[in-house]
């Protein structure tokens, strides 16, 4: 008998599927001489019929042979079709393995963090490194993002806007409490307007205690340095722990206290006082509603502070409001924003 009858394992083209050199040779003979059947293929290969039957079974298992329903004989399948099916099967197995590994990795990371508490906190220095880690955190977010927004900004606002836009498009929940001082920068109000139709839930406070992004209630990123000019900026990443639980509780408490940045209604009922406001007046009441300073509003509207205060006084009279902030809030609730 030929050594092929021993069915040696080799590194042939199909070795990754578990096929041997004998199996590959058998498949070629079946393709070339399909009329011979088991006894004939055994003679050609110098092997036993038992070896041919075992090889045929292995070829059938990987999809290179198929049994005929009527005659119970094996016929060859186009190897390209079989290869594509095997590739899809391996990809599915790889995906399952990756998912299983990710689940086990969570336990691994938690145990490692418990054994080495210093791993709970990661310090990242410099704008480029901070931007890279921020991208990673956004990409790995699964459920929601919440945070406090306040200047100065360590990474470009355009980057954060793009990342948050992608997050909202993915269907995640995003809640932001803005520091009133953020809207001293006109581009920040434009950003907030852009994020509104995408689904961002926005509120405002006169001041927030810190800058913060909290992903899925498990991973937080916040500044470590105060943003002094010329100093290397750093952020700290805090992983799931009692500290992230405390940050989540702080956010929820201040979220309840904050004033909605926009009216809940996206449209205004026909016949409301919305029609009485010019575009400039609508912008003014939005800025009043978030508590911006007169100087910042005047710069945003490109008017003098004196002209601004006269317009605010007119609005307060029309609304019967006792103060400028109250006027902004009442205007928002009436749908003037």
DOVO-882737 format. One record per residue: residue in three letters; x, z negated, y negated of N, C-alpha, C, O in turn. Coordinates in steps of 0.1 Angstrom, whole numbers, plus 2048, in hexadecimal, padded with zeros to 3 digits. Example, Ala and Ser with C-alpha at 12.3 -4.5 7.8 and 13.67 -1.06 7.14 Angstrom:
<atoms>
ALA8847B283987B7B282D8847B282188E7AB821/SER8807B98168897B980B8817B18008867B07F5/
</atoms>
This chain:
<atoms>
UNK80880080C8008008008098007F38147FA7F3/UNK8048067E980B8067DC80A7F87D68027F07D9/UNK8147F67CD8147EA7C68077E87BD8047DD7B9/UNK8007F37BB7F47F37B37EA7EA7BA7E17E47B3/UNK7EB7E97C77E17E27CF7E27D37CC7D97CB7CE/UNK7ED7CF7C67EF7C17C27E97BD7B57E87B27B1/UNK7E47C87AE7DC7C67A17E47BE7987DF7B3793/UNK7F17C27947F97BA78B7F47B977D7EE7C3778/UNK7F57AE7767F27AD7687FD7B37608097B1763/UNK7FA7BB7568047C274E8007C073F7F67BA73C/UNK8087C67378057C67287FF7D47248037D971A/UNK7F77DA72C7F17E77297E87E671D7E67DB717/UNK7E37F27197DA7F370D7CE7EA70E7C97E5704/UNK7C97E871B7BD7E071C7C07D27217B67CB726/UNK7CC7CE7217D07C17267C87B671F7C57AB725/UNK7C57B87127BE7AD70A7B07AA70F7AB7A070D/UNK7AB7B471779D7B271D79E7AC72A7947A9730/UNK7AA7A972F7AB7A473D7AD7AE7487AE7AA753/UNK7AE7BA7447B07C574E7BF7C67527C87C474A/UNK7C17CA75E7CF7CC7637D37DA7637CB7E3760/UNK7E07DD7677E47EB7687DC7F27727D97FE771/UNK7D97EB77D7D17F17887C37F57837BE800786/UNK7BD7ED77B7B07EF7757B07FC76D7A780476D/UNK7BA7FD7647BB80875B7BD8157637B781F760/UNK7C581476E7C88207767BB82477D7B883077F/UNK7B381A7827A781D78979D82477F79682D783/UNK79C81F77379382476979683376778D83C766/UNK7A38367667A88447637A384D76F79F85876D/UNK7A584877B7A185078779185278778D85D78B/UNK78A84878377B84978377785477976E85B77B/UNK77E85476D77C85E76377F86C768777876766/UNK78A86D76F78F87B77478887F78078688B782/UNK78587678977F87A7967738717997738697A3/UNK76887279275C86A79375586B7A174E8627A5/UNK7588777A87518797B57578727C07518717CB/UNK76386C7BF76A8667CB7648597D07648577DC/UNK75F8517C77598447CA76583B7CF77083F7CE/UNK76182F7D476B8247D67768287E07828267DE/UNK77282E7EC77B8317F678583C7F179183B7F3/UNK7808467EA7898507E479384B7DA79F84F7DA/UNK78E8427D179783D7C77A18347CD7AD8347C9/UNK79D82D7D87A78247DF7B282D7E57BE8297E4/UNK7AF8387EB7B98417F17C28467E67CF8467E8/UNK7BD84B7DB7C58507D07CF8467CA7DA8497C7/UNK7CA83A7C97D282F7C37DB8287CD7E38207CA/UNK7D882B7DA7E08247E47DC8157E57E580C7E7/UNK7CF8127E37CB8047E27C08027ED7BB80C7F2/UNK7BB7F67EF7B07F37F87A37F57F07A37F57E4/UNK7997F87F878B7F97F27877EC7EB7807EC7E1/UNK78C7E17F17887D47EB78F7D27DD7887CD7D4/UNK79B7D77DC7A27D77CF79A7E07C57997DC7B9/UNK7967EC7CA78E7F47C17817EE7BC77D7EF7B1/UNK77A7E77C676E7E07C27707D57B87687D47AE/UNK77B7CE7B977E7C37B07817C97A277D7C4798/UNK7897D47A278C7DB7967807E178F77F7E0783/UNK7777E679776B7EC7917627E178B75C7E4780/UNK7627D679175A7CB78B7607C677E7597C4774/UNK76D7C677D7747C27707717CD76676F7CA75A/UNK7727DA76976F7E47607607E475B75E7E774F/UNK7577E07647497DF7607477D375673F7D474D/UNK74F7C875974D7BC7507517BF74274B7BA738/UNK75B7C874075F7CB7327587D772C75B7DC721/UNK74F7DD7347477E872F74C7F67317477FF72B/UNK7577F773975C80573B75580C747756818748/UNK74E80574F74680A75A7388057587367FA754/UNK72E80D75D72080975D71A80D76A71C81876F/UNK71280476F70A80777C6FE8107796F780E770/UNK6FD8197826F18227816E581A7876E6815792/UNK6DA81A7806CE8127856C88197926C381279A/UNK6CA8267936C382D79F6CC82C7AB6C782A7B6/UNK6D982E7AA6E282F7B66EB8247B86F28237C2/UNK6EB81B7AE6F380F7AE7028137AF70A80B7B5/UNK70681E7AA7148227A971982079B71181F791/UNK72682079A72C81D78D73082B78673583478D/UNK72E82B77973283777273A833765737828760/UNK74383B76174B83875674483874973B840747/UNK74882F74074282F73274D83472875983172B/UNK74983A71E75283F71375B83370F75582970A/UNK76883371077082870D76F8246FE7718186FB/UNK76C82E6F676B82A6E775F8216E57608176DD/UNK7548246EC74881B6EB74B80D6F17488036EB/UNK75280D6FC75580070275F7F86F975D7EC6F8/UNK7687FF6F37727F86EA76B7F26DE76E7E76DA/UNK7627FA6D875B7F56CC7527E86D07527DF6C8/UNK74C7E96DC7447DD6E074D7D16E27497C66DF/UNK7587D36E87627C86EB7677C36DE7687B66DC/UNK76A7CB6D476F7C76C77647BE6C07677B36BB/UNK7577C36C174D7BB6BA74B7AD6C17497A36BB/UNK74C7AD6CF74B7A16D67577976D275478B6D1/UNK76379D6D176E7946CE76D78F6BF7707836BC/UNK7677976B67657936A975B7876A875D77E6A1/UNK7507896B074677E6B174C7716B674A7676B1/UNK7557736C075B7676C67657616BC7667546BB/UNK76C7696B47757646AA76D75D69F77275269A/UNK76276269B75A75B69175574E69675574468E/UNK75074D6A274C7416A87577376A875572B6A6/UNK76373C6AC76F7336AD77272D69F77572269D/UNK77273669577573268776B72868276F71E67C/UNK75E72A685754720681756713688755708681/UNK75971369575B70769C7677006977676F3695/UNK77270769377E70168E77B6FB6807816F067D/UNK7737026787706FC66B7686EF66C76B6E5664/UNK75F6EE6767586E16787616D667C7616CB677/UNK76A6D96867736CF68B77D6CC6807826C067F/UNK7816D667778A6D366C7856C966378D6C165D/UNK7786C96607726BF6577756B165D7796A8655/UNK7736AF66A7766A267078569F66F78969366C/UNK78D6A967179B6A767079F6A36627A769A661/UNK79A6AA65879D6A664A7996986477A0691640/UNK78D69564B78768864879067D64E793673647/UNK79467F65B79D6756617AB67465A7B0669659/UNK7AF6806567BC68064F7BC6796427C567263E/UNK7B167B63B7AF67562E7AE66662F7B365E627/UNK7A766163A7A565363C7B364D63F7B664163B/UNK7BB6546477C864E64B7D264F6407DB64763F/UNK7D16596377DA65A62C7D265C61F7CF66861B/UNK7CD6516197C465260D7C965A6027C26605FA/UNK7D765C6007DC6635F57D86725F67D86795EC/UNK7D46776027CF6856037C26875FD7BD6925FB/UNK7BB67C5F97AE67E5F27AF6845E57A668B5E0/UNK7BB6835DF7BD6875D17C86925D17D368F5D6/UNK7C669D5CA7D06A75C97D26AA5BA7C86AD5B3/UNK7DE6A95B57E16AD5A77E66BB5A67EF6BF5AE/UNK7E06C359D7E36D159C7E86D358D7E16CF584/UNK7F46D858B7FA6D957E7FA6E85797FE6F1581/UNK7F76EA56D7F86F75677EB7005687E36FE571/UNK7E970955F7DD71055E7DB71A56A7D071B56F/UNK7E672156E7E572A5797E17235867D872858D/UNK7E87185897E57115957D770B5957D070B59F/UNK7D37065897C57015887BB70C58A7B1709591/UNK7BD7175857B47225867B37275957A872959A/UNK7BE72759C7BE72B5AA7B67215B27AF7255BB/UNK7B87145B07B170A5B87A270A5B479A7085BD/UNK79F70D5A879170E5A478A7195AB77E7185B0/UNK7917255AC78B7305B478872C5C277E72F5C8/UNK7917245C878F7205D67837175D877B7185E1/UNK78270E5CE7767045CF76970C5CD75F7095D4/UNK7687155C475C71D5C27597255CF74E7255D3/UNK76372B5D57617335E175C72B5ED7557305F5/UNK76071E5ED75D7165F975070E5F774B708600/UNK74A70F5EB73D7085E873270D5F17317195F3/UNK72A7045F671F7085FF7117055FA70870D5FD/UNK70F6FB5F27026F75EE7006F65DF6F66FD5DA/UNK7086EE5D87056EC5CA7116E95C271C6E55C8/UNK7106EA5B571B6E75AC7156DF5A070A6E459B/UNK71B6D459C7166CD5917226C958972D6C858E/UNK7206C657C72C6C25747296C056671E6C3561/UNK7336BB55F7336B955073C6C354A7476C554E/UNK7376C953F73E6D45387426CF52A7396CC522/UNK74F6CF5277536CA51A7616D15177696D3521/UNK7646D350A7716D850777B6CD5077776C1507/UNK7886D050778E6DD50878E6E251678C6DA51F/UNK7916EF5187906F552579D6F952A7A56FF524/UNK7A06F45367AD6F653D7AF7045427B970A540/UNK7A470A5487A571854D79C72054479371B53D/UNK79E72D54379673653A78773553D783735549/UNK77F73453377173353576B73F53C76173E544/UNK77174B53A76C75754176E75555076575A558/UNK77874F55577A74D563770744569769747573/UNK76D73956276373056775573656774D734570/UNK75273E55C74674555B74474F56773974F56D/UNK74E75756A74D76057574B75958274375E58A/UNK75374E58475274759174474159373E74159D/UNK73F73B58873173558872774058A71D73D591/UNK72874B58471F75658671E75A59571375C59A/UNK72A75C59B72A75F5A97237555B271C7585BB/UNK7257485AE71F73D5B571073E5B470973C5BE/UNK70B7405A86FC7415A66F674D5AE6EB74C5B3/UNK6FD7585AE6F97645B56F87615C46EF7675CB/UNK7017595C97007555D76F574C5DA6F27495E6/UNK6EE7475D06E273F5D26E47305D16DB7285D5/UNK6F072C5CD6F271D5CC6EC7175C06EA71E5B6/UNK6EA70A5C06E47035B56EF6FF5AB6FA6FA5B0/UNK6ED70159E6F76FE5956F16F65896E86FB582/UNK6F66E95876F16E157C6FC6DD5737076D9578/UNK6FB6DE5667056DB55D7006D35516F56D654C/UNK7076C854E7046C054270F6C353871B6C153A/UNK70B6CA52D7156CE5237176C351970E6BC514/UNK7236C15157276B95097236C04FD7256CC4FC/UNK71C6BA4F37186C04E77246C74E07226D24DA/UNK7306C24E173B6C84DB73F6D54E07466DD4DA/UNK73A6D84ED73E6E54F37386F14EA73E6FB4EA/UNK72D6EE4E47266F94DD72C6FB4CF7277034C7/UNK7376F44CC73E6F74BF7457054C174970B4B7/UNK7467094CE74C7164D17407204D373971E4DD/UNK73E72A4CA7337334CC7327394DA72773C4DF/UNK73E73C4E073E7434ED73873A4F7733740501/UNK73872D4F673372450072372550071D72550B/UNK71D7264F470F7284F470B7354FA701736501/UNK7137404F871074D4FE71174C50D70A752514/UNK71B74451271D74252071173B52670C73F530/UNK70C73151F7017295246F47325256EC73252E/UNK6F373B51B6E774451B6E974E5266DF75152D/UNK6F57535296F775C5346F47555426EE75C54A/UNK6F77495436F57425506E773E5526E373D55E/UNK6DF73D5486D17395496C97425526C373C55C/UNK6C874F5506C07575596C57585676BE75C571/UNK6D27555696D87555766D474857E6D574858B/UNK6CF73E5776CA73357E6D072557B6CD71B581/UNK6DA7255726E071956F6D670F5686CF71355F/UNK6D670356C6CE6F85666D76F155D6E16EB561/UNK6D46F15506DD6EC5466D66E253D6CB6E3539/UNK6DE6D753B6D96CC5326E56C95286F06CD52A/UNK6E26C151E6EC6BE5146EB6AF5106E06A9510/UNK6F76A950D6F869B50870169C4FC7096A54FA/UNK7006924F37096914E77176914EC7206964E5/UNK71A68B4F772868A4FD72768750B71E680510/UNK73068D51373168A52173E68252374868451C/UNK73F67A52D74B67152F757678534762673532/UNK75668353A76168A54075D69954375169C544/UNK7676A15457656AF54A7656AE55976E6A755F/UNK75C6B556075A6B356E7536BF57574A6C456F/UNK7586C35807516CC5897516C659775B6C159C/UNK7456C559D7436BE5AA73C6C85B37316CB5B1/UNK7436CC5BE73E6D65C77386CF5D373F6C85DA/UNK72C6D25D67256CD5E27256BE5E37236B85ED/UNK7276B75D77286A85D87346A35DF7356975E2/UNK73D6AC5E37486A85EC7566A95E575F6A25E8/UNK7586B35DD7656B65D77646B75C875C6BF5C3/UNK76B6AF5C176B6AF5B27786B45AC7836B25B2/UNK7776BB5A17836BF5997806BB58B7766BD585/UNK78A6B45857896AF5787976AE5717A16AD579/UNK7986AE5647A56AE55E7AC6A155F7A669655F/UNK7B96A25607C26965617C86935547CB688550/UNK7CB69E54C7D169D53F7C669F5347BC6A4537/UNK7C969B5287C069C51D7C06A95167B86AB50D/UNK7C96B25197C96BF5127D16BF5067CE6C74FD/UNK7DB6B65047E36B64F87EB6C44F77EF6CA501/UNK7EC6C94EB7F26D64E98016D54EE8086CC4EB/UNK8046E04F58126E14FA8156DA5078206DD50D/UNK80C6D150B80F6CA51780A6D25238006D9523/UNK8116D052F80C6D753B7FF6D05407FE6C4541/UNK7F56D85427E86D35457E76D15547EC6D955C/UNK7E06C65587DE6C35667D06C05697C86BB561/UNK7CC6C35757BE6BF57A7C06B75877CB6B858E/UNK7B66AF58B7B76A85977AB6AC5A07A06AD59B/UNK7AD6AE5AC7A36B25B67A06A65BF7AA6A15C5/UNK7946A15BF7916955C77886995D377D6A05D0/UNK78B6965DF78469A5EB77A68F5EE77A6845E9/UNK7716925F776568A5FB76A67B5FD772679606/UNK7646725F67686645F675E65C5EE7546615E9/UNK76164F5ED7586465E475964B5D67506495CE/UNK7656515D27666565C475D6615C17576625B7/UNK75C66B5CB7536765C87456725C873C6775C1/UNK7426685D17346625D073165C5C372665E5BD/UNK73B6555BD73964F5B073765A5A572F65859C/UNK73F6645A673E66F59C73067659D72A67A593/UNK72B6785A971E67E5AB7136745A570A67959E/UNK7146675A770B65E5A170B65E59270165D58C/UNK71765F58C71966057E71266C57970A66C56F/UNK71467857F70E68457B6FE68357B6F8687571/UNK6F967E5866EA67D5876E467457D6DA677577/UNK6EB6695796E666056F6E66675616DC66555A/UNK6F166E55E6F16745516E86815516E3685546/UNK6E668755C6DD69355D6CF68E5596C8696552/UNK6CB68355E6BE67E55A6BC67A54B6B167B546/UNK6C76775456C76735376C867F52E6C367F522/UNK6CD68A5336D069652A6C469D5266B969D52D/UNK6C56A551B6BA6AD5166BB6BB51C6C66C151B/UNK6B06C15216B16CF5266B66D851A6B26D750F/UNK6BF6E151E6C56EA5146BB6F55106BB6F9504/UNK6B36F951A6A970351769B6FE51B6996F5522/UNK69170551568370251968170752768771152B/UNK67970052F67870453D67171253E674719548/UNK66871553566172253566A72D53267272C528/UNK66A73853967274453666B74D52C672755526/UNK65E74C52B65775452264E74B51964C74051D/UNK64975150E64174950563374E50563175B504/UNK62974650661B74B5066187524FA61D74F4EF/UNK60F75C4FB60B7654F060475C4E65FC7544E9/UNK60875E4D96017564CE6087494CB6037424C2/UNK6147464D161B73A4CD62273C4C06237484BB/UNK6287314BB62F7324AE63D73A4B064473C4A6/UNK64073E4BC64D7454BE64E7514B56587544B0/UNK6427574B26427644AA64676149C64A76A495/UNK64575449764875148965774F48765B74F47B/UNK65F74F49166D74D48F67575A490672763498/UNK67E75B487688766487692763492693758498/UNK69A76E4966A476C4A06AE76149C6B27594A4/UNK6B276148F6BB75748A6B574948B6BC73F48E/UNK6A87474886A273A4896A17364986A272A49B/UNK69E73F4A169E73C4AF6AC7364B36AC72D4BB/UNK6B673D4AF6C47384B26C672A4AC6CC7224B2/UNK6C17284A06C371B4996BD7104A16C37054A3/UNK6B07124A56AA7074AD6B07044BA6B06F94BF/UNK6B670F4C06BD70C4CD6C97034CA6CC6FA4D2/UNK6D17064BF6DC6FE4BC6D96F04B86E06E74BB/UNK6CE6EF4B16C96E14AD6C56D94BA6C86CD4BB/UNK6BF6E04C46BB6D94D06C66D44D86C46CA4DF/UNK6D26DA4D76DD6D44DE6E66CB4D66F06C54DA/UNK6E26C84C96E86BE4C16F56C34BA6FE6BA4B8/UNK6F76D04B87036D44B27056CF4A36FB6CD49D/UNK7116CE49F7146C94917106D54877116E148A/UNK70D6D147B7096DB4707146E546E7126F146D/UNK7216E046E72C6E946B72D6F44767306FF474/UNK72B6EF48372C6F848E72170348E72370E491/UNK7156FE48B70970748B70B71148070971D482/UNK71070C47471171646971C72046C71A72C469/UNK72771C47273172647672B73048072F73C480/UNK72372B48A71E73449471473E48E714749492/UNK70C73948470274247D70874A47170275346C/UNK71574746E71C74E46371474C45671275544E/UNK71073F45370A73B44671172F441718728448/UNK70E72B43571371F42F70C713435701714439/UNK71370743470D6FB4387006F84306F66F3435/UNK7016FB4236F66F841A6EA70041E6DF6FB41E/UNK6EC70D4216E17164256DB7114326CF711434/UNK6E470D43B6E07074486D76FB4466CC6FA44D/UNK6DB6F243E6D36E643C6C56E84366BB6E1439/UNK6C56F342E6B86F64286AE6FC4336A36F9433/UNK6B470443C6AC7094476A86FE45069C6FE455/UNK6B06F54536AD6EA45C6A26E24566986DE45D/UNK6A26DF4496986D844268A6DF4436806D9445/UNK68B6EC44267E6F44436786F345166C6F1453/UNK6816F445B67C6F24696766E446C66C6E3472/UNK67D6DA4666786CC46966A6CB4626616C4468/UNK6686D145765B6D04506516D74596466D245B/UNK6546E345E64A6EB4666476E347363B6E4478/UNK6506DC47864E6D54856496C74836446C148D/UNK64A6C24776476B44756506AA47C64D6A0481/UNK65D6AF47D6676A748566E69D47C6706A0470/UNK67269248167968847A68868947968E681472/UNK68D69347F69C69547F6A06A34846976AA48A/UNK6AC6A74826B06B44866B16B64956AD6C049A/UNK6B66AC49C6B66AD4AB6A86AD4B06A56B54BA/UNK69F6A54AB6916A54AF68B6B24AC6826B74B4/UNK68E6B84A16896C649E68D6D04A86856D84AD/UNK6996CF4AC69E6D94B76976D74C46936E14CA/UNK6956CA4C868F6C74D56806CB4D467B6D24DE/UNK6796C84C966B6CC4C86696DB4C86606E04CE/UNK6726E24C16726F14C16736F64CF66C7004D3/UNK67C6F04D767E6F54E56726F34ED66E6FB4F5/UNK66C6E74EB6606E44F36546ED4EF64B6EF4F8/UNK6546F14E36496FA4DF64B7094E36437114E1/UNK65770B4E965A7194ED6607214E266172D4E3/UNK66571B4D766C7224CC67A7274D067F72F4C9/UNK67F7224DB68D7264DE68D7314E86977364EC/
</atoms>
